Amino acid sequence: MKTFLKNITIALLVAAAVPAAAQEAADLSDTEIAHVAYTADTIDIRYAHLALAISDNSEVQAFAETMIRDHTAVNEQALALLDKLGVAAKDNFLSQSLNEGAAAKRDELAALQGDDFDKAYAQNELAYHQAVNDLVGEVFIPNIDNAEVKSLFEAGLEIFLAHQAHAEKMVENLK
Amino acid sequence: MRRAITRRSVLRALAATPAVLPFTLGRAAAHNGINHSPQTHEIAISGFAFDPDVLVAKPGDTVRWTNHDIAPHTATAVDGSWDTGPIAGGASAQITVNADMHLDYFCRFHPIMNGSLKLEELR
C-alpha cells in the first residue's frame, strides 16, 4: 500500500514537473488535504489563464474557460464548507511542491506558441487531471475523516474525471 | 304552438348544464388540436449527465433543467439556435418547446454531455 501511495504521489509530482521527494500524502489531515485540493484547483486556473493569453485555438480557449469556471466553483464550495466547519486549510509539503512544479510548468508553456503551445497545454491538462484524480480517488477520499469534506471531494472528483475525458478528446483533436 | 328558439332560451339552457359545456367544448377543441394543456417536464443535470437524456414533449410544453452538480452547465442546441445560458449549481433554466426547434442539445461547457428532445405531435 505504501508503495502504491508513493507511486501516485510521484505521478502527481512528475505531472506537475516537481523534482520533489515523495512523502506520504495519505498521512495528511483533512485541512491539509483541503489545502492541496485548493492549490491544485488554483494551479489549473492559472494554466487556463495562460492558455487564454497565448492560444488562438477556439477549442483550447473553450476548455480553458471551462477550467476557470469549474475549478472556481469547486473552490468556492470548499471555502464555504471550511467556513461552515470553522476551520482553515493548512499549508503542507504537497501544496508547496505542487506550486513549485506548476511555476516551472508555466514557464515551460509560456515559451511556446501556436500549435506547439496548444498541444503542450492539452497534454499537460490530461496528465495533470489523471494524476490529481488518482490522488483524490485512491489516497485522499479513503483517508478523509469528515463526511462533508469527503462528500465534497467525491463531487469534485466527478468534475475532474469529466475534465480528464474532455482533455483526452482535446489531445486527440489536436494531433 | 311551437316555442320560438330565441338567443335567450339557448343561453338559459346552456346555463342549466354548467358541467357539460366545458367538457363538450374541451373535447371539440382537443380534437382540433388547439386545447393542449402545456406541461412542464423536468430534466435533472447530475454527475455530468442529463436525466432523462431523451425527453418527449409537445409544442407549447416547457422543459426545465435543474443543475445538481457544483459545476455550471448549459443546455444548448447543437446548431446553436437556442441556449439556456449558464445554469449554476442548484439553479434551473427552462425553454418553451416549439415545432420547428432543433432537438439535439449538449452542454456548451462540457461537450461530452448530450441530450435530445423528441416531439410528440398535437392530436
Boltz contact constraints between the chains, C-beta under 6 A:
constraints:
  - contact:
      token1: [A, 66]
      token2: [B, 109]
      max_distance: 6.0
  - contact:
      token1: [A, 69]
      token2: [B, 72]
      max_distance: 6.0
  - contact:
      token1: [A, 70]
      token2: [B, 71]
      max_distance: 6.0
  - contact:
      token1: [A, 73]
      token2: [B, 70]
      max_distance: 6.0
  - contact:
      token1: [A, 73]
      token2: [B, 71]
      max_distance: 6.0
  - contact:
      token1: [A, 74]
      token2: [B, 70]
      max_distance: 6.0
  - contact:
      token1: [A, 77]
      token2: [B, 70]
      max_distance: 6.0
  - contact:
      token1: [A, 155]
      token2: [B, 70]
      max_distance: 6.0
  - contact:
      token1: [A, 158]
      token2: [B, 47]
      max_distance: 6.0
  - contact:
      token1: [A, 159]
      token2: [B, 71]
      max_distance: 6.0
  - contact:
      token1: [A, 162]
      token2: [B, 48]
      max_distance: 6.0
  - contact:
      token1: [A, 162]
      token2: [B, 110]
      max_distance: 6.0
  - contact:
      token1: [A, 165]
      token2: [B, 112]
      max_distance: 6.0
